[in-house]
Amino acid sequence: MSSINQDVFDKVSGVLQELFELSAENIHPSSNLYQDLDIDSIDAVDLVVELKKMTGKKINPEDFKSVRTVEDVVIAVEKLFV
């Protein structure tokens, strides 16, 4: 997991666990949001809203259209701070 920020991953994982009642053991950087974690497009909107609250940054929904994995979410969140 050296390519992504562990702290950001932990926060994203926490949001996923809280919002969607997922088990931490099922959340990995390579987990596919839609196939592995059973998150649908409505859930994805909720995720963007929660990430906005967490970061205090405006998140462009367009940036999340290509997001497929937990790692993609972490990378998108990291870009908010660059």
DSSP file (Angstrom, degrees, kcal/mol; ACC not computed):
  #  RESIDUE AA STRUCTURE BP1 BP2  ACC     N-H-->O    O-->H-N    N-H-->O    O-->H-N    TCO  KAPPA ALPHA  PHI   PSI    X-CA   Y-CA   Z-CA
    1    1 A M    >         0   0    0      0, 0.0     3,-1.3     0, 0.0     5,-0.0   0.000 360.0 360.0 360.0  21.8    0.0    0.0    0.0
    2    2 A S  T 3   +     0   0    0      1,-0.3     4,-0.1     3,-0.1     0, 0.0   0.727 360.0  64.9 -67.1 -21.0    3.0    2.3   -0.4
    3    3 A S  T 3  S+     0   0    0      2,-0.1     2,-0.3     0, 0.0    -1,-0.3   0.657 101.4  53.0 -80.5 -13.5    1.4    4.2   -3.3
    4    4 A I  S <  S-     0   0    0     -3,-1.3     2,-0.5    74,-0.0     3,-0.0  -0.875  93.6 -99.3-122.5 157.7   -1.4    5.6   -1.2
    5    5 A N     >  -     0   0    0     -2,-0.3     4,-2.6     1,-0.2     5,-0.2  -0.588  24.7-152.5 -74.8 119.3   -1.6    7.6    2.0
    6    6 A Q  H  > S+     0   0    0     -2,-0.5     4,-2.7     1,-0.2     5,-0.2   0.876  94.9  53.6 -61.6 -39.4   -2.4    5.2    4.9
    7    7 A D  H  > S+     0   0    0      2,-0.2     4,-1.9     1,-0.2    -1,-0.2   0.920 111.4  44.6 -63.7 -43.9   -4.0    8.0    6.9
    8    8 A V  H  > S+     0   0    0      2,-0.2     4,-2.8     1,-0.2     5,-0.2   0.913 112.6  52.6 -66.4 -42.0   -6.4    8.9    4.0
    9    9 A F  H  X S+     0   0    0     -4,-2.6     4,-3.0     1,-0.2    -2,-0.2   0.927 108.5  50.6 -57.7 -45.0   -7.1    5.3    3.4
   10   10 A D  H  X S+     0   0    0     -4,-2.7     4,-2.2     1,-0.2    -1,-0.2   0.892 112.0  47.1 -61.5 -40.2   -8.0    4.8    7.1
   11   11 A K  H  X S+     0   0    0     -4,-1.9     4,-2.1     2,-0.2    -1,-0.2   0.920 113.7  46.8 -68.1 -43.8  -10.4    7.8    6.9
   12   12 A V  H  X S+     0   0    0     -4,-2.8     4,-2.6     1,-0.2    -2,-0.2   0.917 112.2  51.5 -63.3 -42.7  -12.0    6.7    3.7
   13   13 A S  H  X S+     0   0    0     -4,-3.0     4,-2.6    -5,-0.2    -2,-0.2   0.911 108.6  51.7 -59.5 -43.0  -12.4    3.2    5.1
   14   14 A G  H  X S+     0   0    0     -4,-2.2     4,-2.5     2,-0.2    -1,-0.2   0.895 109.5  49.3 -61.4 -41.3  -14.0    4.6    8.2
   15   15 A V  H  X S+     0   0    0     -4,-2.1     4,-3.0     2,-0.2     5,-0.3   0.924 111.8  48.9 -63.7 -44.7  -16.5    6.5    6.1
   16   16 A L  H  X S+     0   0    0     -4,-2.6     4,-2.0     1,-0.2     6,-0.7   0.902 112.3  48.7 -62.0 -41.2  -17.3    3.4    4.1
   17   17 A Q  H  X S+     0   0    0     -4,-2.6     4,-1.0     4,-0.2     5,-0.3   0.929 116.8  41.4 -64.3 -45.0  -17.8    1.4    7.3
   18   18 A E  H  < S+     0   0    0     -4,-2.5    -2,-0.2    -5,-0.2    -1,-0.2   0.936 120.1  41.0 -70.3 -47.3  -20.0    4.0    8.9
   19   19 A L  H  < S+     0   0    0     -4,-3.0    -3,-0.2    -5,-0.2    -2,-0.2   0.901 130.5  23.5 -69.2 -42.3  -22.1    4.9    5.8
   20   20 A F  H  < S-     0   0    0     -4,-2.0    -1,-0.2    -5,-0.3    -2,-0.2   0.262  99.5-119.2-115.2  10.6  -22.6    1.4    4.4
   21   21 A E     <  +     0   0    0     -4,-1.0     2,-0.2     1,-0.2    -4,-0.2   0.892  55.7 163.7  52.1  45.3  -22.1   -0.8    7.4
   22   22 A L        -     0   0    0     -6,-0.7     2,-0.3    -5,-0.3    -1,-0.2  -0.633  40.6-114.0 -92.4 152.4  -19.2   -2.5    5.8
   23   23 A S    >   -     0   0    0     -2,-0.2     3,-1.8     1,-0.1     4,-0.4  -0.674  17.8-130.6 -84.1 138.1  -16.7   -4.6    7.7
   24   24 A A  G >  S+     0   0    0     -2,-0.3     3,-1.3     1,-0.3    -1,-0.1   0.827 106.8  64.5 -56.9 -32.3  -13.1   -3.3    7.8
   25   25 A E  G 3  S+     0   0    0      1,-0.3    -1,-0.3     3,-0.0    -3,-0.0   0.741 100.2  52.2 -64.8 -21.7  -11.8   -6.7    6.7
   26   26 A N  G <  S+     0   0    0     -3,-1.8     2,-0.7     1,-0.1    -1,-0.3   0.525  90.9  88.2 -91.7  -6.0  -13.7   -6.2    3.4
   27   27 A I    <   +     0   0    0     -3,-1.3    -1,-0.1    -4,-0.4   -14,-0.1  -0.838  50.2 151.2-103.4 112.1  -12.2   -2.8    2.6
   28   28 A H    >   -     0   0    0     -2,-0.7     3,-1.8     1,-0.1    42,-0.5  -0.898  58.5-105.6-130.4 158.5   -8.9   -3.0    0.7
   29   29 A P  T 3  S+     0   0    0      0, 0.0    42,-2.7     0, 0.0    43,-0.3   0.863 122.8  48.0 -53.3 -35.3   -7.3   -0.5   -1.7
   30   30 A S  T 3  S+     0   0    0     40,-0.2     2,-0.2    39,-0.1    -3,-0.0   0.487  82.1 123.1 -86.7  -1.9   -8.1   -2.9   -4.6
   31   31 A S    <   -     0   0    0     -3,-1.8    39,-1.8     1,-0.1     2,-0.5  -0.412  63.1-130.4 -63.5 128.1  -11.8   -3.4   -3.5
   32   32 A N  B  >> -A   69   0A   0     37,-0.2     5,-1.9    -2,-0.2     4,-1.2  -0.693   9.5-144.5 -80.2 126.7  -14.2   -2.4   -6.3
   33   33 A L  T  45S+     0   0    0     35,-2.8     6,-2.5    -2,-0.5    -1,-0.2   0.878  95.3  35.2 -59.2 -40.1  -16.8   -0.1   -4.9
   34   34 A Y  T  45S+     0   0    0     34,-0.5    -1,-0.2     4,-0.2     4,-0.2   0.881 128.9  29.0 -87.2 -40.6  -19.6   -1.5   -7.1
   35   35 A Q  T  45S+     0   0    0      3,-0.1    -2,-0.1     2,-0.1    -1,-0.1   0.921 130.1  30.8 -88.1 -48.1  -18.8   -5.2   -7.3
   36   36 A D  T  <5S+     0   0    0     -4,-1.2    -3,-0.2     1,-0.2    -2,-0.1   0.869 131.8  31.0 -81.6 -37.5  -16.9   -6.0   -4.1
   37   37 A L  S   <S-     0   0    0     -5,-1.9    -3,-0.2     2,-0.1    -1,-0.2   0.454  97.6-129.6-104.8  -1.9  -18.6   -3.5   -1.7
   38   38 A D        +     0   0    0     -6,-0.3     2,-0.5     1,-0.2    -4,-0.2   0.864  48.3 159.1  58.7  41.0  -22.0   -3.4   -3.4
   39   39 A I        -     0   0    0     -6,-2.5    -1,-0.2    -7,-0.1     2,-0.1  -0.832  22.9-158.5 -95.5 130.0  -22.2    0.4   -3.5
   40   40 A D     >  -     0   0    0     -2,-0.5     4,-2.2     1,-0.0     5,-0.2  -0.392  36.2 -89.5-100.8-176.8  -24.6    1.8   -6.1
   41   41 A S  H  > S+     0   0    0      1,-0.2     4,-1.4     2,-0.2     5,-0.1   0.839 127.0  51.3 -65.4 -33.0  -24.7    5.2   -7.8
   42   42 A I  H  > S+     0   0    0      2,-0.2     4,-1.9     1,-0.2    -1,-0.2   0.920 110.2  50.0 -67.1 -43.0  -26.9    6.7   -5.1
   43   43 A D  H  > S+     0   0    0      1,-0.2     4,-2.5     2,-0.2    -2,-0.2   0.879 105.4  57.8 -60.5 -37.8  -24.5    5.4   -2.4
   44   44 A A  H  X S+     0   0    0     -4,-2.2     4,-2.2     1,-0.2    -1,-0.2   0.873 104.3  51.2 -62.8 -36.5  -21.6    7.0   -4.4
   45   45 A V  H  X S+     0   0    0     -4,-1.4     4,-2.2     2,-0.2    -1,-0.2   0.923 109.6  50.0 -64.6 -44.0  -23.4   10.4   -4.1
   46   46 A D  H  X S+     0   0    0     -4,-1.9     4,-2.4     1,-0.2    -2,-0.2   0.890 109.0  53.2 -59.8 -39.3  -23.7    9.9   -0.4
   47   47 A L  H  X S+     0   0    0     -4,-2.5     4,-2.6     2,-0.2    -1,-0.2   0.917 107.4  50.0 -62.6 -44.3  -20.0    9.0   -0.3
   48   48 A V  H  X S+     0   0    0     -4,-2.2     4,-2.0     1,-0.2    -1,-0.2   0.906 110.4  51.0 -61.2 -41.7  -19.0   12.2   -2.1
   49   49 A V  H  X S+     0   0    0     -4,-2.2     4,-2.0     1,-0.2    -2,-0.2   0.925 112.2  46.2 -61.7 -45.1  -21.1   14.2    0.4
   50   50 A E  H  X S+     0   0    0     -4,-2.4     4,-2.5     1,-0.2    -2,-0.2   0.887 111.0  51.9 -65.8 -39.1  -19.4   12.5    3.4
   51   51 A L  H  X S+     0   0    0     -4,-2.6     4,-2.5     2,-0.2     6,-0.3   0.861 107.3  53.7 -66.0 -34.5  -16.0   13.0    1.9
   52   52 A K  H  X S+     0   0    0     -4,-2.0     4,-2.6     2,-0.2     5,-0.4   0.922 110.5  46.6 -64.0 -43.5  -16.8   16.7    1.4
   53   53 A K  H  < S+     0   0    0     -4,-2.0    -2,-0.2     1,-0.2    -1,-0.2   0.914 114.0  48.9 -61.9 -42.7  -17.7   16.9    5.1
   54   54 A M  H  < S+     0   0    0     -4,-2.5    -2,-0.2     1,-0.2    -1,-0.2   0.888 122.6  30.8 -65.3 -41.3  -14.5   15.0    6.1
   55   55 A T  H  < S-     0   0    0     -4,-2.5    -2,-0.2     2,-0.2    -1,-0.2   0.730  90.8-136.8 -93.0 -23.9  -12.2   17.2    4.0
   56   56 A G     <  +     0   0    0     -4,-2.6     2,-0.3     1,-0.3    -3,-0.1   0.627  67.9 119.5  72.7  12.2  -13.9   20.5    4.1
   57   57 A K  S    S-     0   0    0     -5,-0.4     2,-0.4    -6,-0.3    -1,-0.3  -0.828  72.9-109.4-111.9 148.5  -13.2   20.7    0.4
   58   58 A K        -     0   0    0     -2,-0.3     2,-0.6    -3,-0.1    -5,-0.0  -0.611  33.5-152.1 -73.9 130.1  -15.6   21.0   -2.6
   59   59 A I        -     0   0    0     -2,-0.4    -7,-0.1   -11,-0.1    18,-0.0  -0.920   7.9-137.5-109.8 124.5  -15.5   17.8   -4.5
   60   60 A N    >>  -     0   0    0     -2,-0.6     3,-1.8     1,-0.2     4,-0.6  -0.695   7.6-146.7 -80.0 117.3  -16.4   17.9   -8.2
   61   61 A P  G >4 S+     0   0    0      0, 0.0     3,-1.2     0, 0.0     4,-0.4   0.808  97.8  66.0 -54.7 -28.9  -18.7   14.9   -9.0
   62   62 A E  G >4 S+     0   0    0      1,-0.3     3,-1.1     2,-0.2     4,-0.4   0.851  93.6  59.5 -60.4 -33.3  -17.0   14.7  -12.4
   63   63 A D  G <4 S+     0   0    0     -3,-1.8     3,-0.3     1,-0.2    -1,-0.3   0.719 104.2  51.6 -67.2 -19.7  -13.8   13.7  -10.6
   64   64 A F  G X< S+     0   0    0     -3,-1.2     3,-0.9    -4,-0.6    -1,-0.2   0.468  82.7  88.0 -98.1  -2.2  -15.6   10.7   -9.2
   65   65 A K  T <  S+     0   0    0     -3,-1.1    -1,-0.2    -4,-0.4    -2,-0.1   0.830  93.8  43.8 -65.2 -30.1  -17.0    9.4  -12.5
   66   66 A S  T 3  S+     0   0    0     -4,-0.4     2,-0.3    -3,-0.3    -1,-0.2   0.468  86.4 116.6 -93.7  -1.0  -13.8    7.3  -13.1
   67   67 A V    <   +     0   0    0     -3,-0.9     3,-0.1     1,-0.2    -3,-0.0  -0.517  23.1 149.7 -71.7 127.4  -13.6    6.1   -9.5
   68   68 A R        +     0   0    0     -2,-0.3   -35,-2.8     1,-0.2   -34,-0.5   0.603  56.1  42.2-126.6 -30.5  -13.9    2.3   -9.3
   69   69 A T  B  > S-A   32   0A   0    -37,-0.3     4,-1.6   -36,-0.1   -37,-0.2  -0.710  82.2-108.9-119.8 168.1  -11.8    1.1   -6.3
   70   70 A V  H  > S+     0   0    0    -39,-1.8     4,-2.4   -42,-0.5   -40,-0.2   0.897 121.3  56.5 -60.6 -40.0  -11.2    2.3   -2.8
   71   71 A E  H  > S+     0   0    0    -42,-2.7     4,-2.6     1,-0.2    -1,-0.2   0.893 102.9  54.5 -59.3 -39.9   -7.7    3.2   -3.9
   72   72 A D  H  > S+     0   0    0    -43,-0.3     4,-2.3     2,-0.2    -1,-0.2   0.894 108.3  49.4 -60.1 -39.9   -9.2    5.5   -6.6
   73   73 A V  H  X S+     0   0    0     -4,-1.6     4,-2.5     2,-0.2    -2,-0.2   0.931 110.5  49.8 -64.2 -45.8  -11.2    7.2   -3.8
   74   74 A V  H  X S+     0   0    0     -4,-2.4     4,-2.6     1,-0.2    -2,-0.2   0.922 111.7  48.2 -59.4 -45.5   -8.1    7.7   -1.7
   75   75 A I  H  X S+     0   0    0     -4,-2.6     4,-2.0     1,-0.2    -1,-0.2   0.901 110.7  51.3 -62.8 -42.0   -6.2    9.2   -4.7
   76   76 A A  H  X S+     0   0    0     -4,-2.3     4,-0.7     2,-0.2    -1,-0.2   0.894 111.8  47.2 -62.5 -40.4   -9.1   11.5   -5.5
   77   77 A V  H >< S+     0   0    0     -4,-2.5     3,-0.9     1,-0.2     4,-0.5   0.913 109.6  53.3 -67.2 -42.7   -9.2   12.7   -1.9
   78   78 A E  H >< S+     0   0    0     -4,-2.6     3,-1.5     1,-0.2    -2,-0.2   0.878 102.1  59.6 -59.4 -37.4   -5.4   13.2   -1.9
   79   79 A K  H >< S+     0   0    0     -4,-2.0     3,-1.3     1,-0.3    -1,-0.2   0.764  92.5  67.9 -63.9 -24.7   -5.7   15.4   -5.0
   80   80 A L  T << S+     0   0    0     -3,-0.9    -1,-0.3    -4,-0.7    -2,-0.2   0.762 102.1  46.7 -64.2 -24.0   -7.9   17.8   -3.1
   81   81 A F  T <         0   0    0     -3,-1.5    -1,-0.2    -4,-0.5    -2,-0.2   0.302 360.0 360.0-103.6   8.2   -5.0   18.7   -0.9
   82   82 A V    <         0   0    0     -3,-1.3    -1,-0.2    -4,-0.1    -2,-0.1   0.434 360.0 360.0 -92.7 360.0   -2.4   19.2   -3.7
